[in-house]
Amino acid sequence: MEQLSNPDIYLQWLEQAIAWISANVLLVPILIQIAACLLATIPAFLLRGRLASLLARLQDWKPLLPYAGFRRFALVLPSLAFPLIFVMAIWLLDAIAIQAGYRHNIIRLVASLLNAWIVIRLAAAIVNDPVWSRTIATVAWTLAALNIVGWLEPSIAILDGHAIEFGEFRISIYGIIKAVLSLAVLLWVASFASRLFEQRIRKVHHLTPSVQVLMAKLLKLVLLSIAVLFALSTMGVDLTALAVFGGAVGVGIGFGLQRIFANLISGVILLLDRSIKPGDVIAIGDTFGWIQSLGARYTAVRTRDGTEFLIPNEDLITNQVENWSHSDVKLRLKVPVGISYNCDPHLAIKLCNEAAAKCPRVQENPGPNTLMRGFGDNSVDLEIRFWINDPQNGRGNVISEVLLNVWDAFIEHNIEIPFPQRDLHLRSSDEPIRVEMTHAKSPGRND
Protein backbone atom coordinates (compact mmCIF):
# COMPACT_ATOMS: atom_id res chain seq x y z
CA MET A 1 0.00 0.00 0.00
CA GLU A 2 2.89 2.36 0.70
CA GLN A 3 4.29 1.71 -2.78
CA LEU A 4 0.97 2.61 -4.40
CA SER A 5 0.93 5.97 -2.58
CA ASN A 6 4.43 6.84 -3.85
CA PRO A 7 4.16 9.13 -6.97
CA ASP A 8 7.57 7.93 -8.25
CA ILE A 9 5.99 4.54 -8.99
CA TYR A 10 3.48 6.09 -11.39
CA LEU A 11 6.18 8.11 -13.11
CA GLN A 12 8.19 4.92 -13.59
CA TRP A 13 5.17 3.15 -15.10
CA LEU A 14 4.57 6.12 -17.44
CA GLU A 15 8.17 6.07 -18.61
CA GLN A 16 8.00 2.33 -19.28
CA ALA A 17 4.75 2.77 -21.26
CA ILE A 18 6.26 5.56 -23.38
CA ALA A 19 9.34 3.49 -24.04
CA TRP A 20 7.24 0.48 -25.11
CA ILE A 21 5.14 2.62 -27.47
CA SER A 22 8.25 4.15 -29.02
CA ALA A 23 9.82 0.74 -29.55
CA ASN A 24 6.75 -1.17 -30.77
CA VAL A 25 4.17 1.30 -32.13
CA LEU A 26 5.90 4.41 -33.46
CA LEU A 27 7.44 2.56 -36.37
CA VAL A 28 6.83 3.33 -40.02
CA PRO A 29 5.47 -0.15 -40.99
CA ILE A 30 3.17 -0.17 -37.94
CA LEU A 31 1.90 3.37 -38.56
CA ILE A 32 1.18 2.53 -42.23
CA GLN A 33 -0.92 -0.45 -41.16
CA ILE A 34 -2.80 1.65 -38.59
CA ALA A 35 -3.50 4.30 -41.24
CA ALA A 36 -4.73 1.61 -43.67
CA CYS A 37 -7.11 0.26 -41.02
CA LEU A 38 -8.44 3.77 -40.37
CA LEU A 39 -9.03 4.29 -44.10
CA ALA A 40 -10.97 1.01 -44.19
CA THR A 41 -13.57 2.58 -41.88
CA ILE A 42 -14.62 5.04 -44.62
CA PRO A 43 -16.34 2.53 -46.96
CA ALA A 44 -17.73 0.73 -43.91
CA PHE A 45 -19.29 3.97 -42.69
CA LEU A 46 -20.67 4.90 -46.15
CA LEU A 47 -22.16 1.48 -46.99
CA ARG A 48 -23.45 0.39 -43.58
CA GLY A 49 -26.92 1.90 -44.13
CA ARG A 50 -27.58 -0.03 -47.34
CA LEU A 51 -26.30 -3.30 -45.92
CA ALA A 52 -28.38 -2.82 -42.75
CA SER A 53 -31.55 -2.33 -44.81
CA LEU A 54 -30.77 -5.47 -46.84
CA LEU A 55 -30.13 -7.52 -43.70
CA ALA A 56 -33.33 -6.19 -42.10
CA ARG A 57 -35.36 -7.82 -44.88
CA LEU A 58 -34.35 -11.22 -43.54
CA GLN A 59 -36.69 -10.62 -40.60
CA ASP A 60 -39.66 -10.99 -42.98
CA TRP A 61 -38.29 -14.01 -44.83
CA LYS A 62 -41.01 -16.65 -44.47
CA PRO A 63 -38.74 -19.74 -44.16
CA LEU A 64 -37.16 -18.20 -41.02
CA LEU A 65 -40.38 -17.13 -39.30
CA PRO A 66 -41.15 -20.48 -37.56
CA TYR A 67 -37.68 -20.63 -35.93
CA ALA A 68 -37.15 -18.31 -32.95
CA GLY A 69 -33.35 -18.71 -33.02
CA PHE A 70 -33.09 -17.62 -36.65
CA ARG A 71 -35.40 -14.69 -35.96
CA ARG A 72 -33.05 -13.48 -33.23
CA PHE A 73 -30.11 -13.83 -35.61
CA ALA A 74 -32.02 -11.76 -38.17
CA LEU A 75 -32.66 -9.06 -35.55
CA VAL A 76 -28.95 -8.84 -34.65
CA LEU A 77 -27.58 -8.79 -38.21
CA PRO A 78 -28.53 -5.15 -39.07
CA SER A 79 -26.53 -3.90 -36.07
CA LEU A 80 -23.48 -5.75 -37.44
CA ALA A 81 -23.53 -4.02 -40.83
CA PHE A 82 -20.59 -1.72 -39.99
CA PRO A 83 -18.24 -4.44 -38.60
CA LEU A 84 -19.14 -6.79 -41.48
CA ILE A 85 -18.09 -4.27 -44.13
CA PHE A 86 -15.11 -3.21 -42.02
CA VAL A 87 -13.79 -6.77 -41.65
CA MET A 88 -14.18 -7.44 -45.38
CA ALA A 89 -12.17 -4.30 -46.14
CA ILE A 90 -9.51 -5.34 -43.59
CA TRP A 91 -9.20 -8.82 -45.12
CA LEU A 92 -8.86 -7.21 -48.55
CA LEU A 93 -6.02 -5.04 -47.23
CA ASP A 94 -4.44 -8.13 -45.69
CA ALA A 95 -4.50 -9.92 -49.05
CA ILE A 96 -2.99 -6.89 -50.79
CA ALA A 97 -0.23 -6.67 -48.16
CA ILE A 98 0.59 -10.35 -48.59
CA GLN A 99 0.79 -10.02 -52.38
CA ALA A 100 2.97 -6.90 -52.10
CA GLY A 101 5.23 -8.45 -49.48
CA TYR A 102 4.49 -5.80 -46.81
CA ARG A 103 4.14 -6.42 -43.10
CA HIS A 104 0.54 -7.12 -42.13
CA ASN A 105 0.65 -8.21 -38.49
CA ILE A 106 -1.44 -5.24 -37.27
CA ILE A 107 -3.95 -5.68 -40.10
CA ARG A 108 -4.24 -9.39 -39.26
CA LEU A 109 -4.69 -8.52 -35.55
CA VAL A 110 -7.54 -6.08 -36.31
CA ALA A 111 -9.19 -8.64 -38.60
CA SER A 112 -8.99 -11.32 -35.91
CA LEU A 113 -10.57 -8.99 -33.33
CA LEU A 114 -13.39 -8.11 -35.73
CA ASN A 115 -13.99 -11.76 -36.58
CA ALA A 116 -14.16 -12.64 -32.90
CA TRP A 117 -16.64 -9.82 -32.22
CA ILE A 118 -18.95 -10.81 -35.10
CA VAL A 119 -18.95 -14.51 -34.19
CA ILE A 120 -19.44 -13.86 -30.47
CA ARG A 121 -22.23 -11.33 -31.10
CA LEU A 122 -24.08 -13.81 -33.32
CA ALA A 123 -23.57 -16.61 -30.80
CA ALA A 124 -24.90 -14.39 -28.00
CA ALA A 125 -28.09 -13.85 -30.04
CA ILE A 126 -29.37 -17.21 -28.77
CA VAL A 127 -29.94 -15.45 -25.43
CA ASN A 128 -33.41 -13.93 -25.52
CA ASP A 129 -32.71 -11.19 -22.95
CA PRO A 130 -30.91 -8.28 -24.72
CA VAL A 131 -29.08 -7.21 -21.54
CA TRP A 132 -27.72 -10.71 -20.95
CA SER A 133 -26.88 -11.04 -24.64
CA ARG A 134 -24.79 -7.88 -24.77
CA THR A 135 -23.12 -8.63 -21.43
CA ILE A 136 -22.09 -12.12 -22.54
CA ALA A 137 -20.87 -10.80 -25.89
CA THR A 138 -18.77 -8.05 -24.24
CA VAL A 139 -17.16 -10.36 -21.68
CA ALA A 140 -16.45 -13.10 -24.24
CA TRP A 141 -14.93 -10.63 -26.72
CA THR A 142 -12.75 -9.09 -24.01
CA LEU A 143 -11.34 -12.50 -23.14
CA ALA A 144 -10.89 -13.37 -26.81
CA ALA A 145 -9.14 -10.04 -27.50
CA LEU A 146 -6.74 -10.52 -24.59
CA ASN A 147 -5.99 -14.02 -25.84
CA ILE A 148 -5.42 -12.83 -29.42
CA VAL A 149 -2.92 -10.13 -28.42
CA GLY A 150 -1.24 -12.49 -25.92
CA TRP A 151 -2.18 -10.53 -22.80
CA LEU A 152 -4.56 -13.01 -21.23
CA GLU A 153 -2.11 -14.94 -19.07
CA PRO A 154 -0.17 -11.83 -17.91
CA SER A 155 -3.47 -10.13 -17.01
CA ILE A 156 -4.57 -13.18 -15.02
CA ALA A 157 -1.23 -13.23 -13.21
CA ILE A 158 -1.51 -9.54 -12.33
CA LEU A 159 -5.11 -9.86 -11.06
CA ASP A 160 -4.29 -13.01 -9.13
CA GLY A 161 -1.32 -11.30 -7.50
CA HIS A 162 -3.54 -8.75 -5.75
CA ALA A 163 -5.15 -10.82 -3.00
CA ILE A 164 -6.18 -10.75 0.64
CA GLU A 165 -5.52 -13.77 2.84
CA PHE A 166 -7.55 -14.80 5.91
CA GLY A 167 -5.59 -17.70 7.33
CA GLU A 168 -5.80 -20.44 4.73
CA PHE A 169 -8.51 -18.62 2.76
CA ARG A 170 -7.26 -16.38 -0.07
CA ILE A 171 -9.39 -13.89 -2.02
CA SER A 172 -7.91 -12.32 -5.13
CA ILE A 173 -9.33 -9.95 -7.73
CA TYR A 174 -9.04 -12.72 -10.30
CA GLY A 175 -10.95 -15.11 -8.02
CA ILE A 176 -13.75 -12.60 -7.49
CA ILE A 177 -14.05 -11.90 -11.23
CA LYS A 178 -14.03 -15.63 -11.99
CA ALA A 179 -16.69 -16.28 -9.35
CA VAL A 180 -18.92 -13.47 -10.62
CA LEU A 181 -18.64 -14.65 -14.23
CA SER A 182 -19.22 -18.26 -13.21
CA LEU A 183 -22.25 -17.30 -11.12
CA ALA A 184 -23.73 -15.24 -13.97
CA VAL A 185 -23.25 -18.03 -16.52
CA LEU A 186 -24.51 -20.73 -14.16
CA LEU A 187 -27.56 -18.68 -13.16
CA TRP A 188 -28.43 -18.11 -16.81
CA VAL A 189 -28.00 -21.82 -17.56
CA ALA A 190 -30.12 -22.73 -14.51
CA SER A 191 -32.88 -20.29 -15.52
CA PHE A 192 -32.83 -21.52 -19.11
CA ALA A 193 -32.97 -25.16 -18.00
CA SER A 194 -35.78 -24.46 -15.53
CA ARG A 195 -37.85 -22.80 -18.28
CA LEU A 196 -37.35 -25.82 -20.52
CA PHE A 197 -38.35 -28.23 -17.73
CA GLU A 198 -41.35 -26.03 -16.86
CA GLN A 199 -42.58 -26.19 -20.46
CA ARG A 200 -42.23 -29.97 -20.40
CA ILE A 201 -44.05 -30.21 -17.06
CA ARG A 202 -46.95 -28.12 -18.33
CA LYS A 203 -47.44 -30.58 -21.18
CA VAL A 204 -48.05 -33.43 -18.71
CA HIS A 205 -51.84 -33.15 -18.63
CA HIS A 206 -52.48 -35.73 -15.91
CA LEU A 207 -50.81 -33.41 -13.38
CA THR A 208 -53.00 -30.75 -11.78
CA PRO A 209 -52.03 -27.09 -12.31
CA SER A 210 -50.99 -26.72 -8.65
CA VAL A 211 -48.67 -29.76 -8.85
CA GLN A 212 -47.20 -28.43 -12.09
CA VAL A 213 -46.43 -25.09 -10.44
CA LEU A 214 -44.97 -26.82 -7.37
CA MET A 215 -42.67 -29.05 -9.42
CA ALA A 216 -41.51 -26.12 -11.55
CA LYS A 217 -40.76 -23.97 -8.45
CA LEU A 218 -38.88 -26.76 -6.66
CA LEU A 219 -36.87 -27.60 -9.78
CA LYS A 220 -35.92 -23.96 -10.29
CA LEU A 221 -34.89 -23.63 -6.63
CA VAL A 222 -32.70 -26.75 -6.85
CA LEU A 223 -31.01 -25.60 -10.07
CA LEU A 224 -30.32 -22.10 -8.69
CA SER A 225 -28.91 -23.57 -5.46
CA ILE A 226 -26.57 -25.83 -7.44
CA ALA A 227 -25.44 -22.84 -9.51
CA VAL A 228 -24.60 -20.82 -6.37
CA LEU A 229 -22.70 -23.74 -4.82
CA PHE A 230 -20.63 -24.24 -7.96
CA ALA A 231 -19.85 -20.50 -8.08
CA LEU A 232 -18.67 -20.55 -4.47
CA SER A 233 -16.50 -23.56 -5.18
CA THR A 234 -14.76 -21.67 -8.00
CA MET A 235 -13.62 -19.10 -5.41
CA GLY A 236 -12.15 -21.86 -3.29
CA VAL A 237 -14.77 -21.56 -0.57
CA ASP A 238 -14.96 -24.68 1.60
CA LEU A 239 -18.57 -25.80 1.33
CA THR A 240 -18.40 -27.38 4.78
CA ALA A 241 -18.13 -23.86 6.17
CA LEU A 242 -21.67 -23.26 4.96
CA ALA A 243 -22.93 -25.18 7.99
CA VAL A 244 -21.97 -22.23 10.20
CA PHE A 245 -23.52 -19.84 7.71
CA GLY A 246 -26.68 -21.96 7.67
CA GLY A 247 -26.92 -21.71 11.45
CA ALA A 248 -26.61 -17.93 11.27
CA VAL A 249 -29.31 -17.82 8.60
CA GLY A 250 -31.54 -19.95 10.83
CA VAL A 251 -31.14 -17.47 13.68
CA GLY A 252 -31.93 -14.62 11.29
CA ILE A 253 -35.06 -16.40 10.11
CA GLY A 254 -36.17 -16.91 13.69
CA PHE A 255 -35.85 -13.23 14.55
CA GLY A 256 -36.45 -11.13 11.48
CA LEU A 257 -37.72 -13.22 8.59
CA GLN A 258 -40.65 -15.02 10.17
CA ARG A 259 -43.34 -13.56 7.92
CA ILE A 260 -41.30 -14.07 4.75
CA PHE A 261 -40.67 -17.73 5.43
CA ALA A 262 -44.23 -18.15 6.68
CA ASN A 263 -45.39 -17.01 3.23
CA LEU A 264 -42.89 -19.37 1.55
CA ILE A 265 -44.10 -22.38 3.55
CA SER A 266 -47.73 -21.33 3.04
CA GLY A 267 -47.13 -21.24 -0.71
CA VAL A 268 -45.80 -24.80 -0.63
CA ILE A 269 -48.79 -25.93 1.44
CA LEU A 270 -51.23 -24.33 -1.01
CA LEU A 271 -49.59 -26.16 -3.89
CA LEU A 272 -49.54 -29.47 -2.04
CA ASP A 273 -53.12 -29.51 -0.75
CA ARG A 274 -54.44 -28.11 -4.07
CA SER A 275 -56.95 -25.88 -2.28
CA ILE A 276 -56.38 -23.18 -4.89
CA LYS A 277 -54.77 -23.32 -8.32
CA PRO A 278 -54.22 -20.98 -11.26
CA GLY A 279 -57.53 -20.16 -12.92
CA ASP A 280 -59.67 -20.54 -9.78
CA VAL A 281 -62.22 -17.86 -8.98
CA ILE A 282 -61.82 -16.81 -5.35
CA ALA A 283 -63.05 -14.14 -2.96
CA ILE A 284 -61.02 -13.13 0.09
CA GLY A 285 -62.19 -10.14 2.06
CA ASP A 286 -63.22 -7.43 -0.39
CA THR A 287 -61.12 -8.91 -3.20
CA PHE A 288 -62.82 -11.03 -5.87
CA GLY A 289 -61.05 -12.28 -8.96
CA TRP A 290 -59.11 -14.98 -10.78
CA ILE A 291 -55.83 -16.50 -9.65
CA GLN A 292 -53.24 -15.59 -12.26
CA SER A 293 -50.17 -17.19 -10.70
CA LEU A 294 -48.92 -18.80 -7.51
CA GLY A 295 -45.62 -17.30 -6.42
CA ALA A 296 -43.21 -18.26 -3.68
CA ARG A 297 -44.31 -15.33 -1.50
CA TYR A 298 -47.65 -14.18 -2.85
CA THR A 299 -50.58 -15.16 -5.04
CA ALA A 300 -51.59 -12.85 -7.89
CA VAL A 301 -55.38 -12.31 -8.13
CA ARG A 302 -56.76 -10.30 -11.05
CA THR A 303 -60.15 -8.61 -10.73
CA ARG A 304 -62.69 -7.79 -13.43
CA ASP A 305 -61.48 -4.18 -13.31
CA GLY A 306 -58.01 -5.26 -14.44
CA THR A 307 -56.46 -4.61 -11.03
CA GLU A 308 -54.02 -7.28 -9.88
CA PHE A 309 -53.78 -7.91 -6.14
CA LEU A 310 -50.69 -9.60 -4.69
CA ILE A 311 -52.07 -11.47 -1.67
CA PRO A 312 -49.53 -12.98 0.78
CA ASN A 313 -49.79 -16.76 0.87
CA GLU A 314 -50.15 -16.72 4.64
CA ASP A 315 -53.45 -14.83 4.34
CA LEU A 316 -54.84 -17.57 2.10
CA ILE A 317 -53.95 -20.14 4.77
CA THR A 318 -55.19 -18.31 7.87
CA ASN A 319 -58.23 -16.44 6.48
CA GLN A 320 -61.51 -17.69 5.08
CA VAL A 321 -61.37 -17.97 1.29
CA GLU A 322 -64.32 -18.49 -1.06
CA ASN A 323 -63.23 -20.72 -3.93
CA TRP A 324 -65.95 -20.84 -6.56
CA SER A 325 -64.20 -23.52 -8.60
CA HIS A 326 -62.46 -25.70 -6.02
CA SER A 327 -64.24 -29.02 -6.60
CA ASP A 328 -67.00 -27.97 -9.02
CA VAL A 329 -67.24 -25.05 -11.41
CA LYS A 330 -71.05 -24.91 -11.16
CA LEU A 331 -72.32 -21.88 -9.27
CA ARG A 332 -75.87 -20.90 -8.31
CA LEU A 333 -76.81 -17.23 -8.42
CA LYS A 334 -79.80 -15.61 -6.67
CA VAL A 335 -81.41 -12.48 -8.10
CA PRO A 336 -84.17 -10.69 -6.10
CA VAL A 337 -87.16 -9.25 -8.00
CA GLY A 338 -90.23 -7.40 -6.65
CA ILE A 339 -93.70 -7.12 -8.25
CA SER A 340 -96.80 -5.16 -7.36
CA TYR A 341 -99.56 -6.65 -5.23
CA ASN A 342 -101.93 -6.02 -8.14
CA CYS A 343 -100.08 -8.46 -10.41
CA ASP A 344 -100.38 -12.22 -10.75
CA PRO A 345 -97.37 -13.85 -9.06
CA HIS A 346 -97.86 -17.12 -10.98
CA LEU A 347 -97.44 -15.30 -14.28
CA ALA A 348 -94.47 -13.32 -12.92
CA ILE A 349 -92.73 -16.54 -11.81
CA LYS A 350 -93.25 -18.06 -15.24
CA LEU A 351 -91.89 -14.95 -16.98
CA CYS A 352 -88.83 -14.86 -14.70
CA ASN A 353 -87.98 -18.48 -15.48
CA GLU A 354 -88.34 -17.88 -19.20
CA ALA A 355 -86.25 -14.71 -19.03
CA ALA A 356 -83.41 -16.49 -17.22
CA ALA A 357 -83.54 -19.45 -19.62
CA LYS A 358 -82.89 -17.12 -22.58
CA CYS A 359 -79.35 -16.41 -21.36
CA PRO A 360 -76.79 -18.72 -23.04
CA ARG A 361 -74.69 -19.01 -19.88
CA VAL A 362 -77.61 -20.19 -17.71
CA GLN A 363 -77.64 -23.97 -17.35
CA GLU A 364 -80.60 -25.98 -18.64
CA ASN A 365 -80.15 -28.79 -16.13
CA PRO A 366 -80.98 -27.77 -13.48
CA GLY A 367 -82.92 -24.96 -15.09
CA PRO A 368 -83.91 -21.60 -13.60
CA ASN A 369 -86.28 -21.67 -10.64
CA THR A 370 -88.13 -18.66 -9.21
CA LEU A 371 -89.50 -18.70 -5.67
CA MET A 372 -91.75 -16.37 -3.73
CA ARG A 373 -89.76 -15.25 -0.73
CA GLY A 374 -92.38 -13.22 1.12
CA PHE A 375 -94.75 -10.29 1.24
CA GLY A 376 -92.73 -7.14 1.56
CA ASP A 377 -93.75 -3.65 2.60
CA ASN A 378 -93.94 -2.42 -0.99
CA SER A 379 -93.94 -5.53 -3.18
CA VAL A 380 -94.28 -9.27 -3.45
CA ASP A 381 -90.69 -10.50 -3.14
CA LEU A 382 -89.52 -13.05 -5.70
CA GLU A 383 -86.09 -14.62 -6.12
CA ILE A 384 -84.70 -16.03 -9.39
CA ARG A 385 -82.25 -18.89 -8.91
CA PHE A 386 -80.16 -20.26 -11.74
CA TRP A 387 -76.88 -22.10 -12.30
CA ILE A 388 -73.80 -21.22 -14.36
CA ASN A 389 -70.67 -23.31 -15.01
CA ASP A 390 -68.22 -20.56 -15.97
CA PRO A 391 -67.75 -18.28 -12.93
CA GLN A 392 -64.40 -17.16 -14.35
CA ASN A 393 -66.36 -15.14 -16.93
CA GLY A 394 -68.00 -13.08 -14.18
CA ARG A 395 -71.40 -13.02 -12.55
CA GLY A 396 -72.41 -9.36 -12.86
CA ASN A 397 -72.80 -9.60 -16.64
CA VAL A 398 -75.07 -12.67 -16.52
CA ILE A 399 -77.19 -11.13 -13.73
CA SER A 400 -77.56 -7.97 -15.81
CA GLU A 401 -78.64 -10.00 -18.84
CA VAL A 402 -81.26 -11.88 -16.79
CA LEU A 403 -82.66 -8.66 -15.31
CA LEU A 404 -82.91 -7.04 -18.76
CA ASN A 405 -84.86 -10.06 -20.01
CA VAL A 406 -87.12 -9.83 -16.96
CA TRP A 407 -87.69 -6.14 -17.63
CA ASP A 408 -88.70 -6.78 -21.24
CA ALA A 409 -91.04 -9.60 -20.21
CA PHE A 410 -92.69 -7.54 -17.46
CA ILE A 411 -93.23 -4.60 -19.85
CA GLU A 412 -94.78 -6.91 -22.45
CA HIS A 413 -97.23 -8.53 -19.98
CA ASN A 414 -97.97 -5.41 -17.90
CA ILE A 415 -96.28 -6.71 -14.74
CA GLU A 416 -95.69 -3.71 -12.51
CA ILE A 417 -92.49 -3.22 -10.52
CA PRO A 418 -93.68 -1.02 -7.63
CA PHE A 419 -92.03 2.05 -6.18
CA PRO A 420 -91.49 2.28 -2.41
CA GLN A 421 -94.72 3.32 -0.68
CA ARG A 422 -95.05 5.22 2.57
CA ASP A 423 -98.18 6.12 4.59
CA LEU A 424 -98.20 9.56 6.24
CA HIS A 425 -100.24 9.90 9.46
CA LEU A 426 -101.06 13.41 10.83
CA ARG A 427 -101.77 13.39 14.55
CA SER A 428 -104.83 15.47 15.48
CA SER A 429 -104.47 18.47 17.80
CA ASP A 430 -106.66 21.25 19.25
CA GLU A 431 -105.19 23.88 16.98
CA PRO A 432 -106.41 23.99 13.37
CA ILE A 433 -103.95 23.21 10.61
CA ARG A 434 -103.05 26.22 8.56
CA VAL A 435 -102.17 25.72 4.87
CA GLU A 436 -100.41 28.43 2.85
CA MET A 437 -99.91 28.35 -0.90
CA THR A 438 -97.31 30.46 -2.64
CA HIS A 439 -96.58 30.90 -6.31
CA ALA A 440 -93.06 30.85 -7.68
CA LYS A 441 -92.11 34.18 -9.18
CA SER A 442 -91.72 33.96 -12.94
CA PRO A 443 -88.51 35.30 -14.46
CA GLY A 444 -88.92 38.88 -15.62
CA ARG A 445 -91.90 39.70 -13.42
CA ASN A 446 -91.56 42.42 -10.80
CA ASP A 447 -94.93 41.98 -9.03
HELIX and SHEET records of a PDB file:
HELIX    1   1 PRO A    7  ASN A   24  1                                  18    
HELIX    2   2 VAL A   28  ALA A   56  1                                  29    
HELIX    3   3 ARG A   57  ASP A   60  5                                   4    
HELIX    4   4 LYS A   62  LEU A   64  5                                   3    
HELIX    5   5 ALA A   68  VAL A   76  1                                   9    
HELIX    6   6 LEU A   77  LEU A   80  5                                   4    
HELIX    7   7 ALA A   81  ALA A  100  1                                  20    
HELIX    8   8 ASN A  105  ALA A  123  1                                  19    
HELIX    9   9 ALA A  124  ILE A  126  5                                   3    
HELIX   10  10 PRO A  130  VAL A  149  1                                  20    
HELIX   11  11 LEU A  152  GLY A  161  1                                  10    
HELIX   12  12 ILE A  173  ARG A  202  1                                  30    
HELIX   13  13 PRO A  209  THR A  234  1                                  26    
HELIX   14  14 LEU A  239  ALA A  241  5                                   3    
HELIX   15  15 LEU A  242  GLY A  256  1                                  15    
HELIX   16  16 GLN A  258  ASP A  273  1                                  16    
HELIX   17  17 ASN A  313  THR A  318  1                                   6    
HELIX   18  18 PRO A  345  ALA A  357  1                                  13    
HELIX   19  19 PRO A  391  ASN A  393  5                                   3    
HELIX   20  20 GLY A  396  GLU A  412  1                                  17    
SHEET    1   A 2 ALA A 163  PHE A 166  0                                        
SHEET    2   A 2 PHE A 169  SER A 172 -1                                        
SHEET    1   B 5 GLU A 308  PRO A 312  0                                        
SHEET    2   B 5 TYR A 298  ARG A 302 -1                                        
SHEET    3   B 5 THR A 287  LEU A 294 -1                                        
SHEET    4   B 5 VAL A 281  ILE A 284 -1                                        
SHEET    5   B 5 GLU A 322  ASN A 323 -1                                        
SHEET    1   C 3 LEU A 331  ILE A 339  0                                        
SHEET    2   C 3 VAL A 380  ILE A 388 -1                                        
SHEET    3   C 3 ASN A 369  PHE A 375 -1                                        
END                                                                             
